[in-house]
Amino acid sequence: MPYLVAPVLSGEKTSTWRLFDDKNLEKGDKLSLVNKSTSEEFAKAVITKVEEKKLKELEEDDFEGHEKYKDQADMLNHYKSYYGDKVSLDTIVKMVGFNLI
């Protein structure tokens, strides 16, 4: 998402969340961060931590370094817009912390 480029570069956004992770992201992996609207890489990063929880189990601390949602319904609608109706509050979210390199 283009609107996330500035928060990543400023260090405000240091976490990304994935549902149904097909890349098997792990601590120590290197990432190429790409602006989807231009398909251009805007930064490189290394994964510093990976944690998994059900969406309904997320706590305030889990949102550190990640964009926040108004409430659970807003968060659920956000992820349904990407992944469809297979998303529920029981869906596992992979929280990936990263540092720019």
C-alpha positions as CSV (number, residue, x, y, z in Angstrom):
1,M,0.0,0.0,0.0
2,P,1.5,3.3,-1.0
3,Y,0.2,5.1,2.1
4,L,2.5,2.8,4.2
5,V,5.7,3.8,2.5
6,A,6.3,7.0,4.6
7,P,5.5,5.4,8.0
8,V,7.9,2.5,7.2
9,L,10.7,4.9,6.1
10,S,10.2,7.1,9.2
11,G,10.4,4.1,11.5
12,E,6.8,4.5,12.7
13,K,5.7,1.2,11.1
14,T,7.9,-1.7,12.2
15,S,5.5,-4.6,11.9
16,T,3.5,-6.2,9.1
17,W,0.8,-8.8,9.5
18,R,0.0,-11.8,7.3
19,L,-2.9,-14.1,7.2
20,F,-2.5,-17.5,5.4
21,D,1.3,-16.9,5.1
22,D,2.5,-18.8,2.0
23,K,6.1,-17.5,2.3
24,N,6.9,-19.2,5.7
25,L,8.5,-15.9,7.0
26,E,11.0,-16.4,9.8
27,K,13.2,-14.4,12.1
28,G,16.4,-13.4,10.3
29,D,14.8,-13.4,6.8
30,K,15.6,-10.4,4.6
31,L,12.7,-8.5,3.0
32,S,12.4,-6.4,-0.1
33,L,9.7,-3.8,0.6
34,V,7.9,-2.8,-2.5
35,N,5.4,0.0,-3.2
36,K,2.5,-1.9,-4.8
37,S,1.4,1.1,-6.9
38,T,4.8,1.5,-8.6
39,S,6.2,-2.0,-8.2
40,E,9.4,-0.3,-7.0
41,E,11.5,-1.4,-4.0
42,F,11.6,1.4,-1.5
43,A,13.6,-0.3,1.3
44,K,15.2,-3.5,2.6
45,A,14.5,-5.0,6.0
46,V,15.3,-7.9,8.2
47,I,12.7,-9.8,10.3
48,T,13.4,-9.4,14.0
49,K,10.5,-11.4,15.4
50,V,7.6,-13.5,14.3
51,E,4.6,-14.3,16.5
52,E,1.2,-15.9,15.7
53,K,-2.2,-15.4,17.4
54,K,-5.8,-15.6,16.5
55,L,-7.3,-12.3,15.4
56,K,-9.6,-12.4,18.5
57,E,-6.6,-12.8,20.8
58,L,-4.8,-9.6,19.8
59,E,-4.0,-7.2,22.6
60,E,-3.0,-3.5,22.6
61,D,0.7,-4.4,22.7
62,D,0.4,-6.4,19.5
63,F,-0.4,-3.2,17.6
64,E,2.9,-1.5,18.4
65,G,4.6,-0.6,15.1
66,H,1.4,-1.5,13.2
67,E,-1.6,0.5,12.1
68,K,-4.5,0.4,14.4
69,Y,-8.2,-0.3,13.8
70,K,-11.3,1.3,15.3
71,D,-12.4,-2.1,16.7
72,Q,-12.5,-5.8,15.9
73,A,-15.2,-5.4,13.3
74,D,-13.1,-2.8,11.5
75,M,-10.0,-5.1,11.6
76,L,-12.1,-8.0,10.4
77,N,-13.5,-6.0,7.5
78,H,-10.0,-4.8,6.5
79,Y,-8.7,-8.4,6.2
80,K,-11.8,-9.7,4.5
81,S,-11.2,-7.0,1.8
82,Y,-7.9,-8.7,1.1
83,Y,-8.6,-12.4,1.8
84,G,-12.4,-12.8,1.4
85,D,-14.9,-14.4,3.7
86,K,-12.6,-17.1,4.8
87,V,-11.3,-14.6,7.5
88,S,-12.9,-14.9,10.9
89,L,-11.8,-13.9,14.4
90,D,-10.4,-17.4,14.7
91,T,-8.0,-16.8,11.8
92,I,-4.3,-16.9,12.7
93,V,-2.4,-13.7,12.0
94,K,1.4,-13.8,11.6
95,M,2.9,-10.7,13.1
96,V,6.2,-9.9,11.6
97,G,8.5,-7.3,13.3
98,F,11.2,-5.8,11.1
99,N,14.1,-3.3,11.1
100,L,15.2,-1.4,8.0
101,I,18.7,-2.3,6.8
